[in-house]
Amino acid sequence: METARNRGSADSEPVGGWTALIDDIVAGRWVNPETGEKPSVPYDAIVIADSLEGREAELVANLKLGETFTVVADHATWDAMGARVARALSGLGTVKTVILDHPHADMANVADLTEKLRGAEGLVAVGSGTINDLVKYVSGLDGRRYCVFGTAASMNGYTSTTASITLESGLKVSLPSQAPSGFFVDLAVSAAAPAYLSAAGFADCLVRSVAQVDWWMSHRLFGSIYVTSPYIIQERDEIELNRRAEGIGRGDVTANGYLYRVLTLCGLGVSFTGMSNHGSMGEHQISHYIDCFAGKRHPGTLHGQQVGVATLTMARIQKHFLSSETPPRIGPTRIDAADMARRMGAEIAGQCLQDIRPKIFDDKAVGEINERLADLWPQLRQELQAFVIPVEEMTRLLKAAGGPSTAQELGVPVDFYREAVVHCREMRTGIPSSTSPRTAACSRISQARRFEPMRPIADMPMETARNVTTLFADIDDTLTTEGRLPSCAYAALERLSEAGIAVAPITGRPAGWCDMIARMWPVAGVVGENGAFYFSYNNDSRRMRRVFAITDDQRSLDRQKLLSVRARILAEVPGAAISADQPYREADLAIDFCEDVAPLTTSQVDRIKQIFEEEGAVAKVSSIHVNGWFGSYDKLTMTRRFASDVLGLDIDCGKDRVVFVGDSPNDAPMFGFFPHACGVANVLQFRGRIEAEPAFVTLSRGGQGFVEVADRILAARNGRVAA
């Protein structure tokens, strides 16, 4: 009988080539069937081909990373492909090489690589997990773009926006970073890599079945967000990959091609949903526990190998419950703090205990969950069974691919593996609350660059989120994504407003735009032109309240002074342009450096800001403009006035009940003032160039990141456990 799980095409690449569908997603042509939208992802190019020989220079040149290049590899990946890439790039410009000696993706190597790449322009990583994570994280510290030539299909992190880094404390965490501008795969090179590397990547793909069961159960029990689009885009390729499991073990090019497709599509799913749930749930927690606490018992196995064994463990646990018509019963969470300290060490145990407290179930919560389980179980059980690949089949596939299937085969002591299964729930994969990976890196890199840590939005305490009454947010690249306002972000504004949370955009956009926003959006008002005014529309009286920081006469005089600044900037900074929205502005001058013009360099942007300041003006850099004005106001000063006049809120006394969401240096006054400020993921590109950083950061960029913040607040208000 032919089913969806065994049907497949001939043993060849898919129709349209190895990047069919991937090309459409990257180009913004693919329509998400769930939302009807065309999501954007932060990549310029993804190329997978049987061979890339002779194409290396062209692929990198198209990314416009710079005029000089630095190739980063280790000794193995240098021999596999690095030397070839370096030779090819020599035709484009000066090429330097950094060869790492048996590197680990940890803070010591982050600090070392940061020094080696200081001043480097076009960064080109050649390798797999460790090399990619190190170059990704180091380049993300200051927003430099990079590309990667993958040499083994060992993990799905090539296209992710996070980097797996081990902190000085020994904890391995996923840190927010950036995606590569280009991801390139020569399948002949990857197929020739040691088979255990591809087997580890294959194990990462097997996760789908158990992760989907976990995620759907969380959705049905707690109302956590769930999306099907990541599964939709990789469903066919998962079938084709599983048909070729044996080919992974013997280095078959076609099998590796489908492996890369599934790994890449999984990463793309993370990019446009802002969540990794579809490929990372309980089984990854087990692997992280092993990495963090095995110590000398660690056999040196890859994360993917550990995930494969943990996936089979999770599948057996799920089978135990799903085989019974009787609903499972959950007991209260029991945490032995003293035992945690014995196993983890007092400092790490304290961090982990603080992070998991919001998710501890007491007797009352457990009673409610068990009641809901009893009501849902007949239907929920059928729904979950539809996602399952039988554990016996997964075991066969993993063995065929050449991966370990038991703790013994991993080389992990059985008693410690059982400890990992039981206690992995006690740790989080995000940044521990009192550990600053940025500070840990910067302590070696530069004593002058110290910032408070940006913690993942999932680490915002539920009590903090529950007490939020007011939310302020930037617009460009915070509510918007690639210049568009996605429906999910606008819907989040409506959901917040309907929940009784006062919402107001705090933006650098012009008065003309702000008039429309105040009238038509579900907001209490808007602060515009970086604090020059606030507008608030009363729907009952149909009157607009307009309050400016300076008088009409003074604004008129200031506009005349800005004309000379404008002329000087256009004369001294080639490529700079007056913003297209300038005719609708009341108080400032906006210089476009990447919205409707070719992006300027960082030094050019800094020069624009310097000219404003030399002329006696205040200047702030947003994600698209440099805005300059005369006066002592900023976003924070006018927000304080707006909150008092319109909301009846003294933000100096009530800042703990306010969340601000932003993305760029002109948001620094708000980041520094509000203790629970959040940055969407693209704020990371301004590390080192922003006066104050937010307390929390999302996994997703732009509007999708804003939705993460809204979901966290609303889930807490509704008494749900956020995903």
C-alpha positions in Angstrom: 0.0 0.0 0.0 1.4 3.4 -0.9 1.1 6.1 1.8 2.3 9.6 2.4 5.2 8.1 4.3 6.6 5.7 1.7 5.7 7.3 -1.6 8.7 8.9 -3.4 10.2 9.8 -6.8 13.0 8.3 -8.7 16.5 8.4 -7.1 17.4 11.8 -8.3 17.3 15.5 -7.3 13.9 17.1 -7.1 12.2 18.8 -10.0 13.7 22.3 -10.2 17.0 21.3 -8.7 18.4 21.1 -5.2 17.1 24.6 -4.2 13.6 24.2 -5.6 11.2 25.9 -3.2 14.2 27.2 -1.2 14.8 29.8 -4.1 11.2 30.9 -3.9 11.4 31.4 -0.1 14.6 33.3 -0.2 13.3 35.5 -3.1 10.1 36.3 -1.3 7.9 34.5 -3.9 6.6 31.7 -1.7 3.2 32.2 -0.2 2.7 30.9 3.3 -0.6 28.8 3.0 -1.4 29.6 6.7 -1.2 33.4 6.4 -1.5 34.1 2.7 1.6 36.3 3.1 5.0 36.1 1.4 7.5 35.9 4.3 10.9 37.4 4.1 14.1 35.6 5.3 17.5 37.3 6.0 19.5 35.6 3.3 20.7 36.9 -0.1 21.6 33.5 -1.6 21.4 29.8 -0.8 23.0 27.5 -3.4 23.2 23.7 -3.2 24.8 21.9 -6.2 26.5 18.6 -7.1 29.7 20.7 -7.5 30.6 24.4 -7.0 34.0 24.1 -8.4 34.7 27.2 -10.5 31.7 29.1 -9.0 33.2 30.1 -5.6 34.3 33.6 -6.6 31.1 34.5 -8.4 28.9 33.3 -5.5 30.8 35.5 -3.0 31.2 38.5 -5.3 27.4 38.6 -5.7 27.0 39.2 -2.0 29.1 42.4 -2.0 30.7 41.6 1.3 33.7 43.9 0.6 36.8 44.3 -1.4 39.1 42.1 0.8 38.3 38.7 2.2 39.2 36.6 5.2 38.6 32.8 5.0 38.1 31.0 8.3 38.5 27.3 8.5 40.1 24.5 10.6 42.7 22.2 9.3 40.2 19.6 8.1 37.9 22.0 6.4 40.8 23.9 4.9 41.9 20.7 3.2 38.4 19.8 2.2 37.4 23.1 0.6 39.0 26.1 2.3 42.2 26.2 0.2 40.1 26.0 -3.0 37.8 28.9 -1.9 40.8 31.0 -0.9 42.4 30.5 -4.3 39.2 31.4 -6.1 38.7 34.6 -4.1 42.2 35.8 -4.8 40.9 36.9 -8.2 38.5 39.3 -6.4 40.9 41.0 -4.0 43.3 40.4 -1.1 42.6 37.2 0.8 43.7 36.4 4.3 43.3 33.1 6.1 42.5 32.2 9.7 43.1 28.5 10.3 41.8 27.4 13.8 43.4 24.5 15.5 40.7 22.0 16.8 38.4 24.8 17.8 35.4 24.6 20.1 32.5 27.0 20.0 33.1 28.6 23.3 33.7 32.1 24.7 37.5 31.6 24.7 37.5 30.9 21.0 35.0 33.8 20.5 37.4 36.2 22.1 40.4 34.8 20.1 38.6 34.9 16.8 37.3 38.4 17.5 40.9 39.6 17.7 41.9 37.7 14.6 39.1 39.2 12.6 39.5 42.8 13.8 39.3 45.0 10.8 38.5 42.2 8.4 35.9 43.0 5.7 34.5 40.1 3.7 34.2 37.1 6.1 34.0 33.7 4.6 33.5 30.6 6.8 34.4 27.2 5.4 33.2 24.3 7.7 30.2 23.0 9.5 28.9 23.5 13.1 31.8 24.9 15.1 33.3 27.1 12.3 29.9 28.4 11.3 28.8 29.2 14.9 32.0 31.0 15.7 32.1 33.2 12.6 28.3 33.8 12.9 28.6 34.9 16.5 31.7 37.0 16.1 30.4 38.8 13.0 27.1 39.3 14.6 28.7 41.2 17.5 29.3 44.2 15.2 26.9 43.5 12.4 29.4 42.4 9.7 27.9 40.2 7.0 29.4 36.8 6.3 28.9 33.7 4.2 29.5 30.1 4.7 30.6 27.2 2.5 29.3 24.1 4.3 31.5 21.0 4.3 29.3 18.5 6.1 25.6 18.1 6.6 26.0 17.7 10.3 23.4 20.1 11.7 20.6 22.4 10.8 22.2 25.6 12.1 23.7 26.9 8.9 20.6 29.0 8.1 19.5 29.7 11.7 19.8 33.1 13.4 21.3 31.7 16.6 24.7 30.4 17.5 25.4 27.5 19.9 28.1 28.7 22.2 29.5 27.3 25.5 29.8 29.9 28.2 32.6 30.1 30.7 30.4 28.5 33.3 30.2 25.3 31.1 26.6 25.9 30.0 25.9 25.5 26.3 23.3 28.0 25.1 21.8 29.3 21.9 22.7 32.9 21.6 20.8 35.4 19.3 23.0 36.3 16.4 22.5 36.7 12.6 22.0 34.5 9.6 24.7 34.2 6.9 24.2 36.4 3.8 25.1 33.4 1.7 25.0 29.6 2.3 26.8 27.5 -0.3 27.0 23.7 -0.5 29.2 21.5 -2.8 27.5 18.1 -2.4 30.5 16.2 -3.7 32.6 17.8 -0.8 30.0 17.0 1.8 29.4 13.4 0.6 33.1 12.8 1.0 33.1 14.0 4.6 33.3 11.4 7.4 30.0 9.5 7.4 29.4 10.2 11.1 29.0 13.9 10.3 26.1 13.4 7.9 24.6 10.7 10.2 24.5 13.4 12.9 22.6 15.8 10.6 20.2 12.9 9.7 19.5 12.4 13.4 18.7 16.1 13.7 16.0 15.6 10.9 14.5 12.6 12.7 13.4 15.0 15.5 10.4 16.2 13.5 8.1 13.4 14.7 8.7 13.7 18.4 9.0 17.5 18.3 5.7 17.8 16.6 4.0 15.6 19.2 5.5 17.8 22.0 4.5 21.0 20.3 1.0 20.1 19.4 0.3 18.8 22.9 1.6 22.1 24.3 -0.7 24.0 22.0 -3.7 22.0 22.9 -3.1 22.0 26.6 -1.8 25.5 27.2 -2.8 27.5 24.1 0.8 28.1 23.1 1.2 29.3 19.5 1.5 26.5 16.9 2.2 26.8 13.1 2.2 24.1 10.4 4.2 26.0 7.7 7.6 24.6 8.8 6.3 21.1 8.4 4.5 21.9 5.1 7.7 23.0 3.4 9.8 20.0 4.4 7.2 17.2 4.3 8.0 15.8 0.8 11.8 16.1 1.3 11.6 14.3 4.7 10.0 11.3 2.9 12.6 11.3 0.2 15.4 11.6 2.8 14.1 8.7 4.9 14.0 6.5 1.7 17.7 7.2 1.3 18.9 6.7 4.9 21.4 4.0 3.8 22.9 6.4 1.3 23.8 8.7 4.1 26.0 6.0 5.6 27.8 5.3 2.4 28.3 8.9 1.2 25.8 9.0 -1.6 25.6 12.5 -3.2 21.8 12.3 -3.8 21.1 11.3 -0.2 23.2 14.1 1.1 21.4 16.5 -1.2 18.0 15.6 0.4 19.6 15.8 3.8 20.8 19.4 3.1 17.3 20.3 1.8 15.6 19.1 5.0 18.2 20.8 7.2 18.0 24.1 5.2 14.2 24.1 5.1 14.1 23.5 8.8 16.4 26.5 9.3 14.2 28.6 7.0 11.2 27.6 9.0 12.9 29.1 12.1 13.6 32.3 10.2 10.1 33.1 9.1 8.3 31.8 12.2 10.7 33.0 14.8 10.5 29.6 16.6 12.6 26.4 16.5 9.8 24.3 18.1 9.3 22.3 14.9 12.8 20.9 15.2 13.8 21.2 18.8 11.9 20.1 21.9 12.6 17.7 24.8 15.2 15.7 22.9 17.4 18.7 22.5 17.2 19.4 26.2 18.6 16.0 26.9 21.6 16.6 24.5 22.2 20.1 26.1 22.3 18.5 29.6 24.9 16.0 28.4 27.0 18.8 26.8 26.8 20.9 30.0 27.3 18.4 32.8 29.0 15.3 31.5 32.4 16.7 32.2 35.0 14.0 31.8 32.2 11.5 31.1 31.5 13.3 27.8 32.6 11.0 24.9 33.2 13.8 22.5 30.1 13.0 20.4 28.4 15.5 18.2 25.2 17.3 19.3 23.3 15.6 16.4 24.5 12.2 17.5 23.2 12.8 21.0 19.9 14.2 19.7 19.4 11.1 17.6 19.6 8.8 20.7 17.5 11.3 22.7 14.9 11.3 19.9 14.4 7.5 20.3 14.1 8.0 24.0 11.4 10.6 23.6 9.6 8.4 21.0 9.5 5.5 23.5 8.1 7.8 26.2 5.5 9.1 23.8 4.6 5.6 22.7 4.0 4.6 26.3 1.3 7.3 26.7 -0.2 7.1 23.2 -0.7 3.4 23.4 -3.2 3.8 26.2 -6.8 5.0 26.0 -6.5 6.2 29.5 -5.3 9.8 29.7 -1.9 10.3 31.4 -1.9 12.1 34.7 0.6 14.8 35.5 2.0 15.4 39.0 3.2 18.6 40.6 6.7 19.7 39.7 9.2 18.5 42.3 12.6 20.2 42.3 15.4 19.3 44.7 17.5 22.4 44.9 20.2 20.8 46.9 20.5 17.9 44.4 20.6 20.4 41.5 23.6 22.2 43.2 25.3 18.8 43.7 24.9 17.9 40.0 25.4 21.4 38.4 27.3 23.4 40.9 25.8 26.0 43.2 26.1 29.0 40.8 24.6 27.3 37.7 21.9 25.5 39.8 20.9 28.9 41.2 20.6 30.4 37.7 18.7 27.4 36.3 16.3 27.4 39.3 15.5 31.1 38.8 14.8 30.5 35.1 12.4 27.6 35.6 10.4 28.9 38.5 7.8 30.5 36.2 7.1 27.1 34.6 6.8 25.0 37.8 3.3 23.4 38.2 1.8 23.5 41.7 -1.2 21.3 42.8 -3.8 23.7 41.5 -2.2 24.0 38.1 -1.7 20.3 37.8 -5.4 19.7 38.7 -6.5 22.0 35.9 -4.1 20.3 33.4 -5.3 16.8 34.3 -9.0 17.9 33.9 -8.2 19.3 30.5 -6.2 16.2 29.5 -9.2 14.0 30.5 -11.5 16.0 28.3 -9.2 16.2 25.4 -7.5 12.8 25.4 -9.7 10.7 23.0 -9.4 13.4 20.3 -5.9 14.5 21.2 -4.5 11.0 21.2 -5.7 10.5 17.6 -4.3 13.9 16.6 -0.9 13.1 18.1 -0.7 9.6 16.5 -1.0 11.2 13.1 2.4 12.8 13.6 4.2 9.7 14.8 6.9 7.7 13.0 7.0 4.4 14.9 10.1 4.3 17.2 11.0 0.9 15.6 11.2 2.6 12.2 13.2 5.6 13.5 15.6 3.2 15.1 16.0 1.3 11.8 16.6 4.6 9.8 19.1 5.9 12.3 21.1 2.8 12.2 21.0 2.6 8.4 22.4 6.2 8.3 25.3 5.1 10.5 24.2 6.9 13.7 24.4 5.6 17.3 21.0 4.5 18.7 21.7 3.9 22.4 23.6 5.6 25.2 26.1 2.8 25.1 26.8 3.4 21.4 27.3 7.1 22.2 29.8 6.2 24.9 27.7 8.0 27.6 27.5 6.1 30.9 24.0 4.8 31.2 23.4 6.2 34.7 24.4 9.7 33.5 22.2 9.4 30.4 19.3 8.6 32.6 20.1 11.6 34.8 20.1 13.7 31.7 16.6 12.4 30.7 15.2 13.0 34.1 16.7 16.3 35.0 17.1 18.1 31.6 13.9 19.9 32.4 15.7 21.9 35.1 17.8 23.8 32.6 16.9 26.2 29.8 18.6 26.4 26.4 18.5 30.2 26.5 20.9 32.5 28.3 20.9 31.9 32.0 19.5 34.9 33.9 22.7 36.1 35.6 25.2 35.0 32.9 26.2 37.5 30.3 27.8 35.8 27.3 28.5 39.2 25.8 30.2 40.4 29.0 32.2 37.1 29.1 33.4 37.7 25.6 34.0 41.4 26.0 36.1 40.8 29.2 38.7 39.4 26.9 37.9 41.5 23.8 37.7 45.1 25.1 37.3 46.4 28.6 35.7 49.5 27.0 32.7 47.6 25.5 30.6 46.5 28.4 26.8 46.0 28.2 24.2 44.3 30.3 23.2 41.0 28.8 20.3 40.7 26.4 18.3 37.7 27.5 15.9 35.8 25.2 12.3 37.0 25.4 11.3 33.6 26.8 13.3 34.5 29.9 11.1 37.4 30.7 9.5 36.4 34.0 5.8 35.6 33.7 5.0 37.9 36.7 6.8 40.8 34.9 4.8 40.1 31.7 1.6 39.8 33.6 2.0 43.2 35.1 2.5 45.1 31.8 -0.1 47.8 31.3 1.6 49.9 28.6 3.6 49.0 25.5 5.6 51.4 23.4 7.2 50.3 20.1 9.3 51.7 17.4 7.9 51.2 13.8 10.6 50.7 11.2 12.2 47.2 11.5 10.4 46.7 14.8 6.7 46.6 13.7 7.7 46.3 10.1 9.8 43.7 8.3 11.7 44.6 5.1 9.7 47.8 4.9 6.3 46.2 5.2 3.9 45.9 8.1 3.0 42.2 8.3 -0.5 41.2 9.2 0.7 39.3 12.3 2.2 42.5 13.7 -0.9 44.6 13.1 -3.0 41.8 14.6 -0.7 41.8 17.7 -1.4 45.5 18.1 -5.2 44.8 18.0 -4.8 41.8 20.5 -2.9 44.0 22.9 -5.4 46.8 22.7 -8.3 44.5 23.2 -6.6 43.1 26.3 -6.6 46.6 27.8 -2.9 47.3 27.2 -2.3 50.9 26.1 -0.1 50.8 22.9 1.7 53.7 21.3 4.3 53.7 18.5 7.4 55.8 19.3 8.9 56.5 15.9 11.2 58.7 13.9 8.6 58.8 11.1 7.1 62.2 10.0 4.1 64.1 11.2 2.1 63.2 8.1 2.4 59.5 8.8 1.7 59.9 12.5 -1.5 61.7 11.8 -2.8 58.7 9.9 -1.4 56.2 12.5 -3.1 58.0 15.4 -6.4 58.0 13.5 -6.5 54.5 12.0 -4.3 52.2 14.1 -5.5 50.5 17.3 -3.3 52.7 19.4 -3.7 55.4 22.2 -1.5 57.8 20.3 1.9 58.2 18.6 5.2 60.0 19.3 6.8 61.0 16.1 10.0 62.5 14.6 12.1 61.1 17.5 10.2 63.1 20.1 9.3 66.3 18.3 5.6 65.8 19.1 2.8 63.4 20.1 -0.6 63.0 18.4 -3.6 61.4 20.0 -7.0 60.9 18.4 -10.2 60.9 20.4 -12.7 58.7 18.5 -15.6 60.0 20.6 -15.0 63.7 19.9 -13.3 63.1 16.6 -10.6 65.5 17.5 -6.8 65.2 17.2 -4.6 66.4 20.0 -1.3 67.6 18.7 1.5 68.6 21.2 4.9 69.8 20.1 8.2 70.0 22.0 9.0 73.4 20.6 6.9 76.3 19.2 5.8 76.8 15.6 8.1 79.9 15.3 11.1 78.0 16.6 10.4 75.0 14.3 10.3 77.4 11.3 13.7 78.9 12.2 15.2 75.4 12.8 14.0 74.3 9.3 16.0 77.2 7.8 19.1 76.1 9.7 18.6 72.5 8.6 18.8 73.6 4.9 22.5 74.4 5.2 23.1 71.1 7.1 21.3 69.3 4.3 23.5 70.9 1.6 26.7 70.0 3.4 25.7 66.3 3.9 24.8 65.8 0.3 28.0 67.4 -0.8 30.3 65.5 1.6 28.7 62.0 1.7 28.2 60.5 -1.8 25.2 58.3 -2.0 23.3 59.9 0.8 19.9 61.2 0.0 17.0 63.2 1.5 14.4 60.8 2.9 11.3 60.4 0.6 9.1 61.3 3.6 10.9 64.6 4.3 8.0 66.7 2.8 5.7 65.5 5.6 8.1 66.4 8.4 7.6 69.2 10.9 10.8 69.4 12.9 13.7 67.3 11.7 15.8 66.4 8.7 16.0 62.7 7.7 18.9 61.4 5.6 18.3 58.1 3.9 21.2 55.7 4.0 19.5 52.4 3.0 15.7 52.7 2.6 15.4 53.9 -1.0 19.2 54.2 -1.8 22.0 51.7 -2.1 23.2 51.0 1.5 26.0 53.3 2.7 28.9 52.0 4.7 29.1 52.3 8.5 31.8 55.0 8.2 29.5 57.0 5.9 26.6 56.8 8.3 28.9 57.9 11.1 30.1 60.8 9.0 26.4 62.0 8.4 25.9 61.9 12.2 29.1 63.8 12.7 28.1 66.6 10.3 24.8 67.1 12.1 26.7 67.4 15.4 29.3 69.8 14.0 26.4 72.1 13.0 25.0 72.0 16.5 22.2 69.6 15.9 21.2 66.5 17.7 21.5 63.4 15.5 20.2 59.8 16.0 20.8 56.8 13.8 17.8 54.5 13.0 17.8 51.3 11.0 17.2 53.3 7.7 17.8 57.1 8.4 20.0 59.5 10.3 17.7 62.1 11.8 18.9 65.5 12.9 17.2 68.4 14.7 17.7 71.4 16.9 16.4 71.0 20.4 16.9 69.0 23.6 14.0 66.5 23.2 14.2 62.9 22.3 11.9 59.9 22.2 12.0 59.5 25.9 11.2 63.1 26.9 8.1 63.2 24.7 7.0 59.7 25.7 7.1 60.9 29.3 4.8 63.8 28.4 2.5 61.7 26.3 2.1 59.1 29.0 1.3 61.7 31.6 -1.1 63.7 29.4 -2.9 60.9 27.6 -2.5 57.8 29.7 -2.3 59.3 33.2 0.9 57.4 33.7 4.0 58.7 35.5 6.6 56.5 33.8 9.3 57.4 36.3 7.2 55.7 39.0 5.6 53.1 36.8 8.4 52.0 34.4 8.1 48.4 35.7 4.7 48.2 34.1 5.9 49.4 30.7 7.6 47.5 27.9 9.3 49.3 25.1 10.2 47.4 21.9 12.8 48.7 19.4 15.7 47.8 17.1 18.3 50.6 16.6 20.6 53.2 18.2 17.9 55.9 18.2 16.0 53.7 20.7 18.8 53.8 23.2 17.2 56.4 25.5 14.1 54.0 25.8 16.3 50.9 26.2 18.2 52.5 28.9 15.2 53.8 30.8 12.7 50.9 30.8 14.0 47.9 32.7 12.0 45.4 30.7 12.8 46.9 27.2 12.9 44.4 24.4 14.8 44.4 21.1 13.8 42.5 18.0 16.6 40.3 16.7 17.9 42.9 14.3 19.1 45.0 17.2 22.1 42.7 17.4 23.6 44.3 14.3 24.2 47.4 16.3 26.2 45.8 19.1 29.0 48.1 20.1 27.3 51.1 18.4 24.4 51.6 20.7 24.5 53.5 24.0 22.2 51.2 25.9 20.9 47.7 25.1 17.5 46.2 25.8 17.0 43.7 28.6 15.5 41.1 26.3 15.8 40.1 22.7 13.6 38.1 20.4 14.6 35.3 18.1 12.9 36.9 15.1 13.5 40.1 13.3 11.1 43.0 12.7 7.4 42.4 12.9 7.7 38.7 13.7 9.9 39.6 16.7 7.3 42.1 17.9 4.7 39.3 17.8 7.0 37.3 20.2 6.9 40.1 22.7 3.1 40.5 22.4 2.6 36.7 22.8 4.7 36.7 25.9 2.7 39.5 27.5 -0.7 38.1 26.5 0.1 34.5 27.5 1.0 35.7 31.0 -2.2 37.8 31.2 -4.3 34.8 30.2 -2.6 32.6 32.7 -1.0 30.4 30.1 2.5 29.0 29.9 4.2 30.7 27.0 5.9 28.3 24.5 
